[in-house]
Amino acid sequence: MGSVELIPISDRKLYLIRTYDERIRQRRDNKTIRWKARDAPKSLALNGIESGSYILPNNWQECYSSALENGTILPAIFLSSVKYHLPQYFIRSVEVVGRRVWQNRLPTFKGAHLFACAREAGLTFKESDEIISRLPHKDTRQLLHKNSEEAFRLGAMCAPLLVCESDDTAQIFENFHDFEQSVLHSEL
């Protein structure tokens, strides 16, 4: 595969972009709206995962609900920052964060968790510290907003959405496992 372009996005950001008009209308009517995950029913379903080579783990509901509850904003901001400031570590960072969440079932919703991801991805201590310290900065969050708007235009309804473009073809992956099998393992 040629060059790989990955765009970090967030479920929460996609939801906010998708429901922007509705939320503005409700604000005018002086109503409030809560984020979807807090109102979601207790039974969960995974959208876009077909039976095939990917086998769902036994505790997928616990992992998926944990990701929804804790949100995907901070890991997506982390990946956006790595992509912008240290692009040579970006693919490895995607792999580390994806493996941490979906295979090892470890949290990624605090700066310390992402610092460990940065170090595992090969960033030096100083680089890791700089990336983590940029997470709350407005410019870094703006990168995520721009990425999420672009993903929404591509038809993304949830994260992760991994789009890999090569020459004149584009592959879209809706889960980390398929991306890892097709792209990461083929590059090694």
C-alpha positions as CSV (number, residue, x, y, z in Angstrom):
1,M,0.0,0.0,0.0
2,G,1.3,3.5,-0.8
3,S,1.0,6.3,1.7
4,V,-1.5,6.0,4.5
5,E,-3.4,9.0,5.7
6,L,-5.3,8.5,9.0
7,I,-7.5,11.2,10.5
8,P,-8.3,11.0,14.2
9,I,-11.9,11.5,15.0
10,S,-14.1,11.3,18.1
11,D,-17.6,9.8,18.5
12,R,-18.6,12.7,20.7
13,K,-17.4,15.3,18.2
14,L,-19.2,13.5,15.4
15,Y,-22.4,13.4,17.5
16,L,-22.1,17.1,18.2
17,I,-21.6,17.9,14.5
18,R,-24.4,15.7,13.4
19,T,-26.9,17.2,15.9
20,Y,-25.8,20.8,15.7
21,D,-29.0,22.1,14.0
22,E,-31.2,20.2,16.4
23,R,-29.3,21.4,19.5
24,I,-29.5,25.1,18.3
25,R,-33.2,24.7,17.7
26,Q,-33.7,23.2,21.2
27,R,-31.6,26.0,22.8
28,R,-34.0,28.5,21.2
29,D,-36.9,26.5,22.7
30,N,-35.0,26.7,26.0
31,K,-34.6,22.9,26.2
32,T,-31.4,20.9,26.9
33,I,-30.0,17.9,25.2
34,R,-27.7,15.3,26.8
35,W,-25.0,13.4,25.1
36,K,-26.3,10.2,23.4
37,A,-24.1,7.7,25.4
38,R,-25.6,8.8,28.7
39,D,-29.1,8.2,27.4
40,A,-28.2,5.0,25.5
41,P,-30.1,1.9,26.3
42,K,-28.3,-0.8,28.3
43,S,-28.2,-3.2,25.4
44,L,-25.4,-2.4,23.0
45,A,-24.9,-3.3,19.4
46,L,-21.8,-2.9,17.3
47,N,-22.6,-1.2,14.0
48,G,-20.6,-2.1,11.0
49,I,-19.0,-5.3,12.3
50,E,-19.7,-8.3,10.1
51,S,-19.1,-11.8,11.1
52,G,-16.0,-13.1,9.4
53,S,-12.3,-13.0,10.4
54,Y,-13.0,-10.7,13.3
55,I,-14.2,-12.5,16.4
56,L,-15.8,-10.3,19.1
57,P,-14.2,-10.8,22.5
58,N,-16.4,-12.2,25.3
59,N,-16.5,-8.9,27.1
60,W,-17.1,-6.6,24.1
61,Q,-20.1,-5.0,25.7
62,E,-18.1,-3.9,28.7
63,C,-15.3,-2.5,26.6
64,Y,-17.6,-0.8,24.2
65,S,-19.7,0.8,26.9
66,S,-16.5,1.9,28.7
67,A,-15.3,3.6,25.6
68,L,-18.7,5.4,25.2
69,E,-18.9,6.3,28.8
70,N,-15.3,7.7,29.0
71,G,-15.4,9.2,25.5
72,T,-13.0,9.2,22.6
73,I,-12.2,12.9,22.6
74,L,-8.9,12.7,24.6
75,P,-7.3,9.9,22.6
76,A,-8.4,11.6,19.3
77,I,-6.9,14.9,20.4
78,F,-3.7,13.0,21.3
79,L,-3.6,11.4,17.9
80,S,-4.3,14.7,16.2
81,S,-1.5,16.3,18.1
82,V,0.9,13.5,17.3
83,K,0.0,13.7,13.6
84,Y,0.5,17.5,13.4
85,H,3.6,17.8,15.5
86,L,5.4,14.5,15.2
87,P,4.0,12.8,12.0
88,Q,6.8,10.2,12.0
89,Y,5.3,8.6,15.1
90,F,1.7,8.8,14.0
91,I,1.1,5.3,12.6
92,R,2.8,3.7,15.5
93,S,0.7,5.8,17.9
94,V,-2.5,4.7,16.2
95,E,-1.5,1.1,16.6
96,V,-0.6,1.6,20.3
97,V,-3.8,3.4,21.2
98,G,-5.9,0.9,19.2
99,R,-4.3,-2.1,20.7
100,R,-4.5,-0.6,24.2
101,V,-8.3,0.0,23.9
102,W,-9.5,-2.9,21.8
103,Q,-7.1,-5.7,22.5
104,N,-5.6,-5.1,26.0
105,R,-8.8,-3.4,27.3
106,L,-6.7,-0.7,29.0
107,P,-8.0,2.9,29.5
108,T,-7.0,5.9,27.4
109,F,-9.1,8.6,28.9
110,K,-6.5,10.4,31.1
111,G,-3.2,12.1,30.3
112,A,-1.2,9.5,32.1
113,H,-2.6,6.7,30.0
114,L,-1.8,8.6,26.8
115,F,1.7,9.4,28.1
116,A,2.3,5.6,28.4
117,C,1.0,5.2,24.9
118,A,3.3,7.9,23.6
119,R,6.3,6.3,25.3
120,E,5.3,2.9,23.9
121,A,5.0,4.5,20.4
122,G,8.6,5.5,20.6
123,L,8.4,9.2,21.6
124,T,11.1,10.5,23.9
125,F,10.1,11.6,27.4
126,K,10.3,15.3,26.4
127,E,8.3,14.7,23.2
128,S,5.7,12.8,25.2
129,D,5.5,15.5,27.8
130,E,5.1,18.2,25.1
131,I,2.3,16.3,23.3
132,I,0.4,15.6,26.6
133,S,0.8,19.2,27.7
134,R,-0.8,20.4,24.4
135,L,-3.9,18.3,24.8
136,P,-6.1,21.0,26.5
137,H,-4.8,23.8,24.1
138,K,-7.5,25.3,21.9
139,D,-5.4,24.9,18.7
140,T,-5.1,21.1,19.3
141,R,-8.8,20.8,19.9
142,Q,-9.5,22.7,16.7
143,L,-7.5,20.1,14.8
144,L,-9.9,17.4,16.1
145,H,-12.9,19.5,15.2
146,K,-11.6,19.9,11.6
147,N,-10.9,16.2,11.4
148,S,-14.3,15.2,12.7
149,E,-16.1,17.5,10.3
150,E,-14.1,15.9,7.4
151,A,-15.0,12.4,8.7
152,F,-18.7,13.4,8.9
153,R,-18.6,14.5,5.3
154,L,-17.1,11.1,4.4
155,G,-20.1,9.4,6.1
156,A,-18.7,8.5,9.5
157,M,-21.3,7.8,12.1
158,C,-18.9,6.5,14.8
159,A,-15.2,6.2,15.7
160,P,-12.9,4.7,14.7
161,L,-13.1,5.4,10.9
162,L,-9.8,4.7,9.3
163,V,-9.5,5.8,5.7
164,C,-6.4,4.7,3.8
165,E,-5.8,6.2,0.4
166,S,-3.4,4.7,-2.1
167,D,-2.9,5.9,-5.6
168,D,-6.5,6.1,-6.9
169,T,-8.2,3.8,-4.4
170,A,-9.4,4.3,-0.9
171,Q,-10.0,1.7,1.8
172,I,-12.4,2.5,4.7
173,F,-12.1,0.5,7.9
174,E,-14.7,0.8,10.7
175,N,-12.8,-1.1,13.3
176,F,-9.2,-1.4,14.4
177,H,-8.9,-5.1,13.8
178,D,-9.5,-5.0,10.1
179,F,-7.2,-1.9,9.7
180,E,-4.4,-3.7,11.6
181,Q,-4.8,-6.9,9.5
182,S,-4.9,-5.1,6.2
183,V,-2.6,-2.1,6.6
184,L,-0.3,-2.4,9.6
185,H,0.7,-6.1,9.0
186,S,1.2,-5.5,5.2
187,E,3.6,-2.6,5.9
188,L,5.8,-4.7,8.3
